[in-house]
Amino acid sequence: MTELTNHPLIFFLVSFVLMSVAAWFGASVLRRKKPLDSEMREDFSVVQSATLTLLALVIGFSLSMAVGRYDQRKNYEEEEANAIGTEYLRANLLPDAMASSVRALLVKYLEQRILFYQVTDAQRLAEIDAATGKLEDQMWVDLKNAALAQPTPVTALAVAGMNDVINTQGYTQAAWWNRIPLAAWTLMIVIGAFCNVLVGYGARTATLFKRFLLVMPLVVSLSVMLIADIDSPRNGIIRVVPQNLLSTAQSMSH
């Protein structure tokens, strides 16, 4: 399921086939074996309405979770850009040689952070993570040496800024790992399949069912695809663009 949600278009196709089969099963198998009479249809309509309402609530809840996580990723991108830009300025408080080294490392670090948002290849991403960790270690060693050599409040300010840079990177990584739980996906797909069975079963005539055969499966599949797209940080169409990091890189190049 996790691999499917990482590829929204494939997830759409799989869910559409599943929902279509469920609707066909309800119309062609259940309705033929146990047709609804006028007495049963009233009770059936109550069950069908309640199930469709539950599906709408689950989809809405899942969409809310996905949007919340997307907003969180955007906010941390902004915080990363602010922390890096601030530390680049605070590096001027260090001795000249140390300041030049820290600023050069920050420029390289910023390049890796921008790539983190843009790269989709897993192997390339692992290389970026390794380079990011190495740069963090180098910057921290430089700041530690400066603090030990010149333990002043001004140096402490630069050290605190570097601490913010490293912390925001960790927060960003945690936000990208924070996805919609597998249980929520499973519940949504199962309820969606049951709803399509009920819609197919409740069709009054075969002609009516054929006319609206694709409506319910298409609506449910599009909904789960949208949620998967927003929830997928790297493979969806709706992605976090590192515009704040790019702006910071442009200002640091002047």
N, C-alpha and C positions, 0 to 999 in steps of 0.2 A: 504493500500500500504506500509506503514512504517513497519508493522509487517512482510510483505512478504520480503521486502528488508533486514530485519534483519536475515532472514534464506535463504541464497542464493540457496541451493539445492531445497527447496520448491518453491522458486521464479522461478527457472529454469523449474520445472515441470509445474507450472501454465502457464508460458509464452509459453512454448512449445505447450501445449494443445491449447492455444488461437491462436498462430500463425498457427498451423496446421488446426484448424477450419476455420481460415480466408482464408488460401490457398485453402482448399476444397470448401469453399463458392464461391470463384472466379472461380474455375475450373468447379464445378458441377452445380452451379446455374446461375451465370452471363453468363458464356460462352454458356450455353444451351439456355438461354432466349434471349441473344443479342450477337450472334457470330460475331467475327471480320472478316470483309472482307479485301481485299488487300488495299483498299483506307484508311480505318480506322486504319489499323495496323501501318502505318507509323507514324500517329499522336500519336497513342497509345504508340509506342516505345519511342517517345520523352517524354511523360508524365511519363512513367515507369522509364526511365533513370533518369529523374530529381528527382523523388520521392526516388529512391534508393540512389542517391547522397545525398539527404537531410538526409536520414536515416543514411548514413555513417558519415555525419558531426555531427549529433546529438549524435551518439554513440561515436565518437571520442572526442567530447566536454565533454560528461559525463565521459568518461574514464579519460580525463585530470583532471577534477574536483576531481574524486575519488583518483587518484594518488597524486595530490597536497595535499589533506587532509591527505592521508597516510604518505607522507613525513613530513607534519607538526607534526603529532603525534610522528613520530620517532625523530624529532629534539627536541621536548619538553621533550621527555624521556631522551635524552642526557643532556639537560639543567638541568633537575631535578637532575640527578646523579651528575653533576658538582657542583650544588648549595649545595646539601647535603654533598658531600665530602669536599667542601671548608669550610662549616660551622663547620663540625666535627673538622677540624684543627684549625679554629679560636676559638673554644670553649676553647682551651688551654690558650687563653689570659685572661680568666676569673679567679677569685679566685678558688682555688682548689675544694672546696665543690660544688660551682656552676658549674664549668667545668665538674665535674663528673656527675652531674645530667643532664646537657644538652646533654652530649655525650650519656648517657643511653637512654634518650628520643629520640635522633636522630636515634639510632639503632632500637628502636621499630617503629619509624616513617618510616624508610626505609623498614622495613618488610611489613608494610601496603601498601606502595607505590608499592612494587613488586607484592603483591597480587592484587592490583587494575588492573594491566595489565594481570593477569593470570586467574582471576575468571570470570565466565560467569553467575553464578546464581544471580538473581536480589536481593534476600533476603540477600545473603552473601555479595553482593556488597554494599547494604545499611548499613550493619554492618561495613564494611571497611570504608565507608565514615564517619560514625559517630565516629569511633575510630580515624581516621585521623584528623578530626576537633578537637577532644578532646586533642590529642597530640599537635596539633598546638597551642591551647590555653595554655597548660601547658608550652610549650617551650617559648612562648612569655611572659608569666608571669615571668618565671625565668630570661629571658634576661632583662625584664623591671626592675625587682628588682635589678639586678646587675648594670644596668645603673644608677638607682637612688642612689644606695649605693656608686657607684664609677664612677661618670660621667667624664670619660677620653676618649681621642680619641681612645685608644686601645679597650675600651669597646664598643664604638660606631661602631667600625669595626665589632665586633661580632654581634651587633644588626642589622647592615646592611646586614650581611650574612644571618641571620635568616629571614629577610624581603624578600630576594631573594628566600629562600626555600619555603616560603608560597606563594609568587607570582607565581613561576613556577608551583606549584601544581594547582593554579587557571587557568593558561594558558593551562595546560594539559587538565583539565576538559572541558574548553571551546572548545578545539580542538576536543575532543571526541564527543561533542554535535554538532559540525559543520559537517553536512551531506549534501548529494545531495538533493536539494529541491524536494518536492513532484511534483511540476509543471514540472520539468525536467523529472522525471520518467514517468509521465503521457504522456508527449509529445513523449517520446521515444517509449513507448508501443503502442500508437495510430498510430504513423507513421509506426512502424514495422508491425502492423496488416494490415494497408492499403497496404504496400508494398507486403505482402504475398497475399492479395486479387488480386493485379495487376499481380503478378507472376503466380498465378493460372489461372487468366482470360486470360493471354497472352499465355498460353501453346497452341501450335498448334494442338496437338492431345492428346487424353486421355491417350494413352500409354506413351507419353513423360512426361505427368504430373505425372503419377503413378511412373515412373522411378525416377524422381527427387522430389517426394512428400515431403520428409523429409529434403531436403538440406537447403532451405531457412529458414523454421521454426527452424531448428537445429542451424544454424549459428546465427540467431538473438537471440535465447534463450541462447546460450552459451555466447554471447557478454554481454547480460544484467546480466547473472549470474556472470561473471567475474567482472563487474562493481560493482554489489551488494556485492560481496565477499570482494573487496578492500575497499569499502565504509563502511562495517560493522566492527566496531572495535573489537567486541567480538565473533561473531558467524561464521566468515568466516575462511577459511583455511589460507589466507594471513593475518597475524596479526603482530602487533608490539611486538617483543620479548624484554623484559626489560634487555637486555644484559649489558647495561651500569650501571643500578641500581644493577644488580647481581654482576658485577665487583666491584662496590663501596662497596657493602656489604662484599665481600670477603676481600677487603683491610682494612675495618674497623674492621674486626674480628681478625686481626693480632696484 
